[in-house]
Amino acid sequence: MAEKVITHGFGVPNDPLPHQFLVRVPAGRTDPVEVWEDFGAVGVGTAAQRLCRAAVPRDTWRQVAEGVKAHLNRRLKEKDLKASRFNAGDNRVERILGRELCVLAWAIEDAIPDEAAIAFTRWSSHRPEELWWLFQQINKDGGEWDSPKTGWRIAIRHALIREGEEVSIGARRVRPATPPEKIPDLFTKL
């Protein structure tokens, strides 16, 4: 029988200094929720051992917290890992899941609660590899906490919230029928 993997929080391995994300939920009801990246053993002794990636207003976080918890727990269940929940203080999130969460946090850091709900719905419909790619793009273009309105950071907000009018889906044109192409058989002479 396979040995049960020991994890902490949302899938963080039981290592002395793991690379992880921390979702810092303050005890106060009005302070923002912060998402930190902790580089673990790799970052020991460097100035960038921990980076604050985003600060989300508390009301906005409340709008998505349950959905985020369910999303992360679903991903953990796929790997037969134990579920977790958000409490006041530092909540540990495995580094890959933390990158996915960071994309959502970047999108909603300046959002109102209603916009956050829209962003969460769109964020949760993306495949994990798409979110990893988005994290890499945003991170290269200024993923620090003090640059929320630049480059990919503002682009992800527009992509997930889509301020303004939505394009009507009902007014699509029908694609004209095309005759099927003749596909040559590879084993016959032409």
C-alpha positions as CSV (number, residue, x, y, z in Angstrom):
1,M,0.0,0.0,0.0
2,A,1.3,3.4,-0.9
3,E,2.3,5.7,1.9
4,K,0.1,8.7,2.5
5,V,1.8,12.0,1.5
6,I,2.0,14.5,4.4
7,T,1.1,18.1,3.4
8,H,0.3,21.3,5.1
9,G,-2.4,23.9,4.2
10,F,-3.3,23.6,0.5
11,G,-0.9,20.9,-0.6
12,V,2.5,22.3,0.6
13,P,4.9,19.4,1.0
14,N,6.3,18.5,4.4
15,D,9.8,19.9,3.6
16,P,11.8,22.1,5.9
17,L,11.8,25.2,3.6
18,P,9.4,24.6,0.7
19,H,8.7,27.0,-2.1
20,Q,5.1,28.1,-1.4
21,F,2.6,30.9,-1.5
22,L,1.1,32.4,1.7
23,V,-2.4,33.9,1.7
24,R,-2.3,36.2,4.6
25,V,-5.8,36.8,6.0
26,P,-5.6,39.4,8.7
27,A,-7.7,39.2,11.9
28,G,-9.1,42.6,11.2
29,R,-12.3,42.8,9.1
30,T,-11.1,45.7,6.9
31,D,-7.4,45.0,6.2
32,P,-6.6,43.6,2.8
33,V,-5.7,39.9,2.1
34,E,-2.2,39.6,0.9
35,V,-0.7,36.9,-1.4
36,W,3.0,36.3,-0.7
37,E,5.4,34.1,-2.5
38,D,8.0,32.4,-0.2
39,F,10.9,31.0,-2.2
40,G,11.9,28.7,0.6
41,A,15.4,27.2,0.6
42,V,16.2,28.7,-2.7
43,G,15.6,32.2,-1.4
44,V,17.4,31.9,2.0
45,G,19.8,34.7,2.5
46,T,18.6,36.8,-0.5
47,A,16.7,40.0,-0.4
48,A,13.8,38.4,-2.3
49,Q,13.1,35.4,0.0
50,R,9.5,36.5,0.3
51,L,7.6,38.8,-2.2
52,C,4.2,40.3,-1.7
53,R,2.5,39.5,-5.0
54,A,-0.9,41.1,-4.5
55,A,-3.1,42.8,-1.9
56,V,-6.9,42.2,-2.4
57,P,-9.5,44.3,-0.6
58,R,-11.2,42.3,2.1
59,D,-14.8,42.7,0.7
60,T,-13.5,41.6,-2.7
61,W,-11.7,38.6,-1.1
62,R,-14.9,37.6,0.7
63,Q,-16.7,37.4,-2.6
64,V,-14.3,34.7,-4.0
65,A,-12.8,33.0,-0.9
66,E,-15.3,30.0,-0.8
67,G,-15.0,29.4,-4.5
68,V,-11.2,29.6,-4.4
69,K,-11.2,27.1,-1.4
70,A,-13.4,24.7,-3.4
71,H,-11.3,25.1,-6.5
72,L,-8.0,24.4,-4.7
73,N,-9.5,21.5,-2.7
74,R,-10.8,20.0,-6.0
75,R,-7.3,20.1,-7.4
76,L,-5.8,18.6,-4.2
77,K,-8.4,15.8,-4.4
78,E,-7.3,14.9,-7.9
79,K,-3.9,14.1,-6.4
80,D,-5.3,12.3,-3.3
81,L,-4.2,15.1,-1.0
82,K,-6.1,16.4,2.1
83,A,-8.3,19.4,1.8
84,S,-7.8,22.7,3.6
85,R,-9.5,26.0,4.3
86,F,-8.7,29.6,4.8
87,N,-8.2,30.9,8.4
88,A,-6.9,34.1,9.9
89,G,-3.2,34.3,9.6
90,D,-0.8,32.7,7.0
91,N,-2.5,30.1,4.8
92,R,0.0,27.9,3.0
93,V,-0.6,27.1,-0.7
94,E,1.5,24.8,-2.8
95,R,3.6,26.8,-5.3
96,I,1.9,25.7,-8.5
97,L,-1.6,26.2,-7.0
98,G,-0.3,29.5,-5.6
99,R,0.7,30.7,-9.1
100,E,-2.9,29.9,-10.3
101,L,-4.3,31.8,-7.4
102,C,-2.0,34.7,-8.0
103,V,-3.4,35.2,-11.5
104,L,-6.9,35.7,-9.9
105,A,-5.5,37.9,-7.2
106,W,-3.8,40.2,-9.8
107,A,-7.1,40.4,-11.7
108,I,-9.2,41.4,-8.6
109,E,-6.8,43.5,-6.6
110,D,-8.6,46.7,-7.7
111,A,-12.0,45.1,-8.3
112,I,-15.3,45.6,-6.5
113,P,-17.0,42.4,-5.2
114,D,-19.3,42.0,-8.1
115,E,-16.4,42.2,-10.6
116,A,-14.5,39.7,-8.5
117,A,-17.3,37.2,-8.8
118,I,-17.2,37.6,-12.6
119,A,-13.4,37.2,-12.6
120,F,-13.6,34.1,-10.4
121,T,-16.0,32.4,-12.8
122,R,-13.8,33.1,-15.8
123,W,-10.6,32.3,-13.9
124,S,-11.9,28.9,-12.8
125,S,-12.9,28.0,-16.3
126,H,-9.2,28.1,-17.4
127,R,-7.0,25.0,-17.5
128,P,-4.1,24.9,-15.0
129,E,-1.5,25.2,-17.8
130,E,-3.1,28.3,-19.1
131,L,-3.0,29.9,-15.7
132,W,0.7,28.9,-15.3
133,W,1.5,30.5,-18.6
134,L,-0.4,33.7,-17.6
135,F,1.5,33.8,-14.3
136,Q,4.8,33.6,-16.2
137,Q,3.8,36.4,-18.5
138,I,2.6,38.7,-15.7
139,N,5.6,37.9,-13.5
140,K,8.0,38.8,-16.3
141,D,6.2,42.1,-16.9
142,G,6.0,43.3,-13.4
143,G,4.4,40.9,-11.0
144,E,5.4,42.9,-7.9
145,W,2.7,44.3,-5.6
146,D,3.4,47.9,-6.4
147,S,2.8,47.7,-10.2
148,P,-0.9,46.7,-10.5
149,K,-1.8,48.9,-13.4
150,T,0.9,48.0,-15.9
151,G,1.3,45.6,-18.8
152,W,0.0,42.1,-18.3
153,R,-1.3,43.0,-14.8
154,I,-3.9,45.3,-16.3
155,A,-4.5,43.0,-19.2
156,I,-5.5,40.1,-17.0
157,R,-7.9,42.3,-15.1
158,H,-9.6,43.3,-18.4
159,A,-9.5,39.7,-19.7
160,L,-11.2,38.2,-16.6
161,I,-13.6,41.1,-15.7
162,R,-14.2,42.5,-19.2
163,E,-15.4,46.0,-18.3
164,G,-17.8,47.4,-20.8
165,E,-20.2,45.8,-23.2
166,E,-20.1,42.1,-23.9
167,V,-20.3,40.9,-27.5
168,S,-23.7,39.4,-28.3
169,I,-23.4,35.7,-29.0
170,G,-26.7,35.4,-30.8
171,A,-25.8,37.4,-33.9
172,R,-23.3,35.0,-35.3
173,R,-23.1,34.4,-39.1
174,V,-23.5,30.9,-40.4
175,R,-20.3,29.5,-42.0
176,P,-20.8,28.6,-45.6
177,A,-20.6,25.0,-46.5
178,T,-17.4,23.9,-48.2
179,P,-17.0,20.8,-50.3
180,P,-15.0,18.1,-48.5
181,E,-11.4,17.9,-49.6
182,K,-10.1,14.8,-51.3
183,I,-7.4,13.3,-49.0
184,P,-4.8,11.3,-50.9
185,D,-4.2,7.8,-49.7
186,L,-0.5,7.4,-48.7
187,F,-0.3,3.8,-49.9
188,T,-1.6,4.2,-53.5
189,K,0.2,5.6,-56.5
190,L,-0.9,9.1,-57.5
